[in-house]
Amino acid sequence: MNGTKLTKKQLAVLDFIRDFMEENGHSPSYREIMEGLGLTSVSAVAEHIDNLVAKGALRKVPGEARSLEVLDYKHTETVNLFKVKLVDASEEDKAILLKAAEILGLDLE
């Protein structure tokens, strides 16, 4: 991602798409996203998708149905914060930070 912070709704859209793809083997339609997240219009979904593409969190093939791909749904700012904190952390704090990163599924390498 390009480092731009995502909104709670954008994170919800990404999580929904990722979960849907894991369960179904393909990305959801805009209507399925709308219904799954309780949004009121397909245009609201399209706006979220366009913003996520612009932020580098999603990729889509224009003109193709079900072509959404989650590129990076982890917060790069969170990963960077963990890395900075690990530099000067005590051994005990490092162990806690590494365990927290593992729980969150963050790649610190």
C-alpha positions in Angstrom: 0.0 0.0 0.0 1.1 3.5 -0.5 1.0 4.3 3.3 -2.4 6.0 3.3 -4.4 5.1 6.3 -7.6 3.1 5.6 -11.0 4.0 7.1 -12.9 1.4 9.2 -15.4 1.0 6.4 -12.5 0.4 3.9 -11.0 -2.2 6.2 -14.4 -3.9 6.5 -14.7 -4.0 2.7 -11.2 -5.6 2.4 -12.0 -8.1 5.1 -15.3 -9.0 3.4 -13.6 -9.5 0.1 -10.8 -11.6 1.5 -13.2 -13.8 3.5 -15.5 -14.2 0.5 -12.6 -15.2 -1.7 -11.4 -17.8 0.9 -14.9 -19.3 1.1 -15.8 -19.1 -2.6 -12.6 -19.2 -4.6 -13.5 -15.9 -6.5 -14.1 -12.3 -5.6 -17.6 -11.1 -4.7 -19.7 -8.9 -7.0 -20.4 -5.4 -5.9 -24.0 -6.4 -5.1 -22.7 -9.2 -2.8 -20.4 -6.7 -1.0 -23.3 -4.3 -0.6 -25.6 -7.0 0.9 -22.8 -8.5 3.0 -21.9 -5.2 4.6 -25.4 -3.7 4.8 -24.6 -0.9 2.4 -27.5 0.9 0.7 -26.3 1.1 -2.9 -23.9 -0.4 -5.3 -22.5 3.0 -6.1 -21.3 3.2 -2.4 -19.5 -0.1 -2.9 -18.0 1.2 -6.2 -16.7 4.3 -4.4 -15.1 2.2 -1.7 -13.5 -0.1 -4.3 -12.2 2.9 -6.3 -10.7 4.4 -3.2 -9.1 1.1 -2.2 -7.6 0.7 -5.7 -6.2 4.3 -5.5 -4.7 3.5 -2.1 -3.0 0.4 -3.4 -5.0 -2.1 -1.2 -7.0 -3.6 -4.1 -6.5 -4.4 -7.7 -9.2 -4.9 -10.3 -9.3 -5.6 -14.0 -11.5 -3.0 -15.6 -14.5 -4.5 -17.5 -14.2 -7.9 -15.9 -16.6 -9.3 -13.3 -15.2 -10.7 -10.1 -11.7 -9.4 -10.7 -11.0 -7.9 -7.3 -7.7 -8.9 -5.6 -6.6 -7.9 -2.2 -3.1 -6.7 -2.5 -2.2 -5.7 1.1 -4.8 -5.5 3.9 -2.2 -5.2 6.7 -1.5 -1.8 8.0 2.0 -0.8 6.8 2.0 1.9 9.5 1.5 -0.7 12.2 4.3 -2.9 10.8 6.6 0.2 10.8 5.6 1.1 14.3 6.5 -2.4 15.5 9.8 -2.3 13.8 10.7 1.1 15.3 9.7 -0.1 18.8 11.7 -3.3 18.5 14.9 -1.4 17.9 15.3 -0.1 21.5 13.0 -2.5 23.3 14.2 -4.6 26.3 14.3 -8.4 25.8 11.1 -8.7 27.7 9.4 -6.0 25.6 10.7 -7.6 22.4 9.2 -10.9 23.3 5.8 -9.2 24.0 6.0 -7.2 20.7 6.9 -10.2 18.7 4.1 -12.3 20.2 1.6 -9.4 19.5 2.9 -9.2 15.9 2.4 -12.9 15.5 -1.2 -12.8 16.8 -1.9 -9.9 14.4 -0.4 -11.7 11.5 2.1 -9.0 10.8 5.2 -9.7 8.7 8.1 -7.8 10.4 10.8 -9.0 8.0 
